[in-house]
Amino acid sequence: MKKQQHTFHGGSDQRFANRTTAGRALAACLTAYAGHKDTLVLALPRGGVPVAFEVASALRAPLDLALVRKLGVPYQKELALGAIGEGGVQVLNPDVIATHQIPVAVIQQVVTREAQELARRRAAYRGDRPPPVVAGRTVILVDDGIATGATMRAAVDLVRAQQAARVVVAAPVIPLSTVQELGDIADDLVFVIAPVAFGALGFWYEDFHQVSDDEVRHLLVQADARGDLA
């Protein structure tokens, strides 16, 4: 399957009511992957889970998690200096590190802290259930939005290391400035809107509450009940 071409709205003022409606809008852009036995939807927790739940439902595909963690700049947590993922995957953003002159020791402190949170989430969300089988499958990585792209890059590295046959990056909203970069690392890039002026991700949602661990677990249980879990 060749890369798909997607039309975006560079100056769109469109906003999503919540992650559920955003997920349904994103699913409508992913119909080419519906009903394929090798398709696997992986959500980036926590915000990506409600979006991915709708995508997996619409595509009749299994749902699971891509466990990655953003490495936030200590005094500006929303700004990513990089990200880490299961299996020791680590992606750093050299431009952010250089601009903010972040010492190696500080980076390591952030990595250590986020690795602990990654382990906690793995236990909280998966329990004794093994991670999904990725090898040979078309993997659709879903988040509720992509800002710097560091976390998504870590997720792409994670599933490529696990021998995914095809990697699709999907989010309801991404900055226009990152379209080319994300398109370069994925076999397909799917989005609903790509505004020129991105700002904060929360601006693009009327309801952008912090997704809780309980909400993640609840959605995974629902996916399991309808046979979605990989």
Contacts in CASP RR format, 6 or more apart in sequence:
PFRMAT RR
TARGET T0000
AUTHOR 0000-0000-0000
METHOD contacts of the structure
MODEL  1
MKKQQHTFHGGSDQRFANRTTAGRALAACLTAYAGHKDTLVLALPRGGVP
VAFEVASALRAPLDLALVRKLGVPYQKELALGAIGEGGVQVLNPDVIATH
QIPVAVIQQVVTREAQELARRRAAYRGDRPPPVVAGRTVILVDDGIATGA
TMRAAVDLVRAQQAARVVVAAPVIPLSTVQELGDIADDLVFVIAPVAFGA
LGFWYEDFHQVSDDEVRHLLVQADARGDLA
1 32 0 8 1.000
1 166 0 8 1.000
1 187 0 8 1.000
1 188 0 8 1.000
3 183 0 8 1.000
3 187 0 8 1.000
3 188 0 8 1.000
3 189 0 8 1.000
4 32 0 8 1.000
4 188 0 8 1.000
4 190 0 8 1.000
6 29 0 8 1.000
6 189 0 8 1.000
6 190 0 8 1.000
6 191 0 8 1.000
8 176 0 8 1.000
8 179 0 8 1.000
8 191 0 8 1.000
8 193 0 8 1.000
8 194 0 8 1.000
9 193 0 8 1.000
9 194 0 8 1.000
9 195 0 8 1.000
10 176 0 8 1.000
10 193 0 8 1.000
10 194 0 8 1.000
10 195 0 8 1.000
10 196 0 8 1.000
11 195 0 8 1.000
11 196 0 8 1.000
11 197 0 8 1.000
12 193 0 8 1.000
12 195 0 8 1.000
14 192 0 8 1.000
14 193 0 8 1.000
14 204 0 8 1.000
15 203 0 8 1.000
15 204 0 8 1.000
15 205 0 8 1.000
15 206 0 8 1.000
16 22 0 8 1.000
16 25 0 8 1.000
16 172 0 8 1.000
16 173 0 8 1.000
16 204 0 8 1.000
16 205 0 8 1.000
16 206 0 8 1.000
17 205 0 8 1.000
17 206 0 8 1.000
17 207 0 8 1.000
18 50 0 8 1.000
18 205 0 8 1.000
18 206 0 8 1.000
18 207 0 8 1.000
18 208 0 8 1.000
19 47 0 8 1.000
19 48 0 8 1.000
19 50 0 8 1.000
19 51 0 8 1.000
19 144 0 8 1.000
19 205 0 8 1.000
19 207 0 8 1.000
19 211 0 8 1.000
20 50 0 8 1.000
20 51 0 8 1.000
20 54 0 8 1.000
22 51 0 8 1.000
22 144 0 8 1.000
22 172 0 8 1.000
22 173 0 8 1.000
22 192 0 8 1.000
22 205 0 8 1.000
23 50 0 8 1.000
23 51 0 8 1.000
23 52 0 8 1.000
23 53 0 8 1.000
23 54 0 8 1.000
23 55 0 8 1.000
23 172 0 8 1.000
24 54 0 8 1.000
24 58 0 8 1.000
25 172 0 8 1.000
25 192 0 8 1.000
26 51 0 8 1.000
26 54 0 8 1.000
26 55 0 8 1.000
26 142 0 8 1.000
26 170 0 8 1.000
26 171 0 8 1.000
26 172 0 8 1.000
26 190 0 8 1.000
26 191 0 8 1.000
26 192 0 8 1.000
27 54 0 8 1.000
27 55 0 8 1.000
27 57 0 8 1.000
27 58 0 8 1.000
27 59 0 8 1.000
28 58 0 8 1.000
29 170 0 8 1.000
29 190 0 8 1.000
29 191 0 8 1.000
29 192 0 8 1.000
30 55 0 8 1.000
30 58 0 8 1.000
30 59 0 8 1.000
30 140 0 8 1.000
30 168 0 8 1.000
30 170 0 8 1.000
30 190 0 8 1.000
31 58 0 8 1.000
31 59 0 8 1.000
33 39 0 8 1.000
33 59 0 8 1.000
33 61 0 8 1.000
33 138 0 8 1.000
33 140 0 8 1.000
33 168 0 8 1.000
34 58 0 8 1.000
34 59 0 8 1.000
34 60 0 8 1.000
34 61 0 8 1.000
35 59 0 8 1.000
35 60 0 8 1.000
35 61 0 8 1.000
36 61 0 8 1.000
36 138 0 8 1.000
38 136 0 8 1.000
38 137 0 8 1.000
38 138 0 8 1.000
38 165 0 8 1.000
39 59 0 8 1.000
39 61 0 8 1.000
39 62 0 8 1.000
39 137 0 8 1.000
39 138 0 8 1.000
39 140 0 8 1.000
40 61 0 8 1.000
40 62 0 8 1.000
40 64 0 8 1.000
40 132 0 8 1.000
40 134 0 8 1.000
40 137 0 8 1.000
40 138 0 8 1.000
40 139 0 8 1.000
40 140 0 8 1.000
40 230 0 8 1.000
41 52 0 8 1.000
41 55 0 8 1.000
41 56 0 8 1.000
41 59 0 8 1.000
41 61 0 8 1.000
41 62 0 8 1.000
41 63 0 8 1.000
41 64 0 8 1.000
41 139 0 8 1.000
41 140 0 8 1.000
41 142 0 8 1.000
42 52 0 8 1.000
42 63 0 8 1.000
42 64 0 8 1.000
42 65 0 8 1.000
42 66 0 8 1.000
42 132 0 8 1.000
42 139 0 8 1.000
42 140 0 8 1.000
42 141 0 8 1.000
42 142 0 8 1.000
42 155 0 8 1.000
42 159 0 8 1.000
43 49 0 8 1.000
43 51 0 8 1.000
43 52 0 8 1.000
43 53 0 8 1.000
43 63 0 8 1.000
43 64 0 8 1.000
43 65 0 8 1.000
43 66 0 8 1.000
43 142 0 8 1.000
43 143 0 8 1.000
44 65 0 8 1.000
44 66 0 8 1.000
44 68 0 8 1.000
44 141 0 8 1.000
44 142 0 8 1.000
44 143 0 8 1.000
44 151 0 8 1.000
44 152 0 8 1.000
44 155 0 8 1.000
45 65 0 8 1.000
45 67 0 8 1.000
45 121 0 8 1.000
45 125 0 8 1.000
45 211 0 8 1.000
45 216 0 8 1.000
46 210 0 8 1.000
46 211 0 8 1.000
46 212 0 8 1.000
46 213 0 8 1.000
46 215 0 8 1.000
46 216 0 8 1.000
47 143 0 8 1.000
47 144 0 8 1.000
47 211 0 8 1.000
48 142 0 8 1.000
48 143 0 8 1.000
48 144 0 8 1.000
48 145 0 8 1.000
48 211 0 8 1.000
49 65 0 8 1.000
49 211 0 8 1.000
49 215 0 8 1.000
49 216 0 8 1.000
49 219 0 8 1.000
49 220 0 8 1.000
50 144 0 8 1.000
50 211 0 8 1.000
50 215 0 8 1.000
50 219 0 8 1.000
51 142 0 8 1.000
51 143 0 8 1.000
51 144 0 8 1.000
51 171 0 8 1.000
51 172 0 8 1.000
52 63 0 8 1.000
52 142 0 8 1.000
53 63 0 8 1.000
53 219 0 8 1.000
53 222 0 8 1.000
53 223 0 8 1.000
55 61 0 8 1.000
55 140 0 8 1.000
55 142 0 8 1.000
55 170 0 8 1.000
56 62 0 8 1.000
56 63 0 8 1.000
56 223 0 8 1.000
56 228 0 8 1.000
57 226 0 8 1.000
57 228 0 8 1.000
59 140 0 8 1.000
61 140 0 8 1.000
61 228 0 8 1.000
62 132 0 8 1.000
62 223 0 8 1.000
62 227 0 8 1.000
62 228 0 8 1.000
62 229 0 8 1.000
62 230 0 8 1.000
63 220 0 8 1.000
63 223 0 8 1.000
63 228 0 8 1.000
63 229 0 8 1.000
63 230 0 8 1.000
64 131 0 8 1.000
64 132 0 8 1.000
64 229 0 8 1.000
64 230 0 8 1.000
65 125 0 8 1.000
65 126 0 8 1.000
65 220 0 8 1.000
66 141 0 8 1.000
66 155 0 8 1.000
66 158 0 8 1.000
66 159 0 8 1.000
67 85 0 8 1.000
67 86 0 8 1.000
67 118 0 8 1.000
67 121 0 8 1.000
67 122 0 8 1.000
67 125 0 8 1.000
68 83 0 8 1.000
68 84 0 8 1.000
68 85 0 8 1.000
68 86 0 8 1.000
68 89 0 8 1.000
68 118 0 8 1.000
68 151 0 8 1.000
68 154 0 8 1.000
68 155 0 8 1.000
68 158 0 8 1.000
69 83 0 8 1.000
69 84 0 8 1.000
69 85 0 8 1.000
69 114 0 8 1.000
69 115 0 8 1.000
69 117 0 8 1.000
69 118 0 8 1.000
69 151 0 8 1.000
70 80 0 8 1.000
70 82 0 8 1.000
70 83 0 8 1.000
70 114 0 8 1.000
70 150 0 8 1.000
70 151 0 8 1.000
71 80 0 8 1.000
71 81 0 8 1.000
71 82 0 8 1.000
71 83 0 8 1.000
71 84 0 8 1.000
71 92 0 8 1.000
71 107 0 8 1.000
71 110 0 8 1.000
71 111 0 8 1.000
71 114 0 8 1.000
71 150 0 8 1.000
72 78 0 8 1.000
72 79 0 8 1.000
72 80 0 8 1.000
72 81 0 8 1.000
72 82 0 8 1.000
72 110 0 8 1.000
73 79 0 8 1.000
73 80 0 8 1.000
73 81 0 8 1.000
73 96 0 8 1.000
73 100 0 8 1.000
73 102 0 8 1.000
74 102 0 8 1.000
74 106 0 8 1.000
74 109 0 8 1.000
74 110 0 8 1.000
76 100 0 8 1.000
78 147 0 8 1.000
78 200 0 8 1.000
79 96 0 8 1.000
79 100 0 8 1.000
79 148 0 8 1.000
80 93 0 8 1.000
80 96 0 8 1.000
80 147 0 8 1.000
80 148 0 8 1.000
80 149 0 8 1.000
80 150 0 8 1.000
80 151 0 8 1.000
81 92 0 8 1.000
81 93 0 8 1.000
81 96 0 8 1.000
81 97 0 8 1.000
81 100 0 8 1.000
81 102 0 8 1.000
81 107 0 8 1.000
81 110 0 8 1.000
81 150 0 8 1.000
82 90 0 8 1.000
82 91 0 8 1.000
82 92 0 8 1.000
82 93 0 8 1.000
82 96 0 8 1.000
82 148 0 8 1.000
82 150 0 8 1.000
82 151 0 8 1.000
82 154 0 8 1.000
83 90 0 8 1.000
83 91 0 8 1.000
83 150 0 8 1.000
83 151 0 8 1.000
83 153 0 8 1.000
83 154 0 8 1.000
83 155 0 8 1.000
84 90 0 8 1.000
84 91 0 8 1.000
84 111 0 8 1.000
84 114 0 8 1.000
84 115 0 8 1.000
84 118 0 8 1.000
84 154 0 8 1.000
85 118 0 8 1.000
85 154 0 8 1.000
85 155 0 8 1.000
85 157 0 8 1.000
85 158 0 8 1.000
86 118 0 8 1.000
86 122 0 8 1.000
86 131 0 8 1.000
86 158 0 8 1.000
87 158 0 8 1.000
87 161 0 8 1.000
89 154 0 8 1.000
89 157 0 8 1.000
89 158 0 8 1.000
89 161 0 8 1.000
90 111 0 8 1.000
90 154 0 8 1.000
91 150 0 8 1.000
91 153 0 8 1.000
91 154 0 8 1.000
91 157 0 8 1.000
92 107 0 8 1.000
92 150 0 8 1.000
93 148 0 8 1.000
93 150 0 8 1.000
96 102 0 8 1.000
96 148 0 8 1.000
97 107 0 8 1.000
121 213 0 8 1.000
124 213 0 8 1.000
124 217 0 8 1.000
125 213 0 8 1.000
125 216 0 8 1.000
125 217 0 8 1.000
125 220 0 8 1.000
129 229 0 8 1.000
132 230 0 8 1.000
133 230 0 8 1.000
134 159 0 8 1.000
134 162 0 8 1.000
134 163 0 8 1.000
134 164 0 8 1.000
135 162 0 8 1.000
135 163 0 8 1.000
135 164 0 8 1.000
135 165 0 8 1.000
136 163 0 8 1.000
136 164 0 8 1.000
136 165 0 8 1.000
137 164 0 8 1.000
137 165 0 8 1.000
137 166 0 8 1.000
138 164 0 8 1.000
138 165 0 8 1.000
138 166 0 8 1.000
138 168 0 8 1.000
139 159 0 8 1.000
139 164 0 8 1.000
139 166 0 8 1.000
139 167 0 8 1.000
139 168 0 8 1.000
140 168 0 8 1.000
140 170 0 8 1.000
140 190 0 8 1.000
141 152 0 8 1.000
141 155 0 8 1.000
141 156 0 8 1.000
141 159 0 8 1.000
141 167 0 8 1.000
141 168 0 8 1.000
141 169 0 8 1.000
141 170 0 8 1.000
141 186 0 8 1.000
142 170 0 8 1.000
142 171 0 8 1.000
143 151 0 8 1.000
143 152 0 8 1.000
143 170 0 8 1.000
143 171 0 8 1.000
144 171 0 8 1.000
144 172 0 8 1.000
144 201 0 8 1.000
144 205 0 8 1.000
145 171 0 8 1.000
145 172 0 8 1.000
145 173 0 8 1.000
145 174 0 8 1.000
145 201 0 8 1.000
145 204 0 8 1.000
146 152 0 8 1.000
146 169 0 8 1.000
146 171 0 8 1.000
146 173 0 8 1.000
146 174 0 8 1.000
146 175 0 8 1.000
146 178 0 8 1.000
146 182 0 8 1.000
147 175 0 8 1.000
147 198 0 8 1.000
147 201 0 8 1.000
148 178 0 8 1.000
149 178 0 8 1.000
149 181 0 8 1.000
149 182 0 8 1.000
152 169 0 8 1.000
152 171 0 8 1.000
152 182 0 8 1.000
153 185 0 8 1.000
156 167 0 8 1.000
156 169 0 8 1.000
156 185 0 8 1.000
156 186 0 8 1.000
159 167 0 8 1.000
160 167 0 8 1.000
166 187 0 8 1.000
166 188 0 8 1.000
167 185 0 8 1.000
167 186 0 8 1.000
167 187 0 8 1.000
167 188 0 8 1.000
168 186 0 8 1.000
168 187 0 8 1.000
168 188 0 8 1.000
168 189 0 8 1.000
168 190 0 8 1.000
169 182 0 8 1.000
169 183 0 8 1.000
169 185 0 8 1.000
169 186 0 8 1.000
169 188 0 8 1.000
169 189 0 8 1.000
169 190 0 8 1.000
170 189 0 8 1.000
170 190 0 8 1.000
170 191 0 8 1.000
171 190 0 8 1.000
171 191 0 8 1.000
172 191 0 8 1.000
172 192 0 8 1.000
172 193 0 8 1.000
172 204 0 8 1.000
173 191 0 8 1.000
173 192 0 8 1.000
173 193 0 8 1.000
173 194 0 8 1.000
173 195 0 8 1.000
173 198 0 8 1.000
173 201 0 8 1.000
173 204 0 8 1.000
174 182 0 8 1.000
174 191 0 8 1.000
174 194 0 8 1.000
174 198 0 8 1.000
175 194 0 8 1.000
175 195 0 8 1.000
175 196 0 8 1.000
175 198 0 8 1.000
175 199 0 8 1.000
176 194 0 8 1.000
176 195 0 8 1.000
176 196 0 8 1.000
176 198 0 8 1.000
177 196 0 8 1.000
177 198 0 8 1.000
179 189 0 8 1.000
179 191 0 8 1.000
179 194 0 8 1.000
182 189 0 8 1.000
183 189 0 8 1.000
193 204 0 8 1.000
195 204 0 8 1.000
201 208 0 8 1.000
202 208 0 8 1.000
220 229 0 8 1.000
223 229 0 8 1.000
END
